[in-house]
């Protein structure tokens, strides 16, 4: 029996409205850098997800299957 454990990007958080696209994953626009970081931490905790900051300053929240 093979069990596939994958990762899913569930939320993308950005301050750049040009990177907000429809579809999956949910993309949230948060302009204030401090608010963006706090929101990311709180949402990651609520979703039991890992938060990763990208070089662009955006965040992605990742969950395990």
C-alpha positions as CSV (number, residue, x, y, z in Angstrom):
1,X,0.0,0.0,0.0
2,X,1.4,3.4,-1.0
3,X,0.4,6.5,0.8
4,X,1.1,9.8,-1.0
5,X,1.8,12.7,1.4
6,X,1.7,15.9,-0.6
7,X,1.7,19.5,0.2
8,X,-0.9,22.0,-0.8
9,X,-0.7,25.8,-1.0
10,X,-3.9,26.9,0.7
11,X,-3.4,30.7,0.9
12,X,-1.2,33.3,-0.9
13,X,-0.8,36.6,0.9
14,X,0.6,39.6,-1.0
15,X,0.7,43.4,-0.9
16,X,0.8,43.7,-4.7
17,X,-2.6,43.9,-6.2
18,X,-1.2,42.7,-9.6
19,X,-0.5,39.3,-8.0
20,X,-4.0,38.8,-6.8
21,X,-5.6,36.3,-9.2
22,X,-8.8,34.3,-8.9
23,X,-8.9,30.6,-8.4
24,X,-7.0,28.2,-6.1
25,X,-5.3,29.0,-3.8
26,X,-7.1,31.8,-2.0
27,X,-5.1,35.0,-2.6
28,X,-5.4,37.8,0.0
29,X,-4.3,41.4,-0.4
30,X,-2.8,43.0,2.7
31,X,-0.9,46.2,2.1
32,X,0.6,47.0,5.5
33,X,3.8,44.9,6.1
34,X,3.3,44.5,9.8
35,X,-0.4,43.6,9.5
36,X,0.5,41.1,6.7
37,X,3.0,39.3,8.9
38,X,0.6,39.2,11.9
39,X,-2.3,38.0,9.7
40,X,-0.1,35.3,8.2
41,X,0.9,34.0,11.6
42,X,-2.6,34.0,12.9
43,X,-4.1,32.4,9.8
44,X,-1.3,29.7,9.7
45,X,-2.1,28.8,13.3
46,X,-5.8,28.6,12.7
47,X,-5.3,26.4,9.6
48,X,-2.5,24.4,11.1
49,X,-0.4,25.3,8.1
50,X,3.3,26.2,7.6
51,X,4.0,29.8,6.6
52,X,6.8,30.5,4.1
53,X,8.0,34.0,3.2
54,X,9.0,34.4,-0.5
55,X,11.8,36.6,-1.7
56,X,9.1,39.0,-3.0
57,X,7.9,39.5,0.6
58,X,4.7,37.6,-0.1
59,X,3.7,34.6,2.1
60,X,2.3,31.2,1.2
61,X,0.5,28.9,3.7
62,X,1.2,25.2,3.1
63,X,-0.6,22.2,4.5
64,X,0.1,18.5,4.3
65,X,-2.3,16.0,2.8
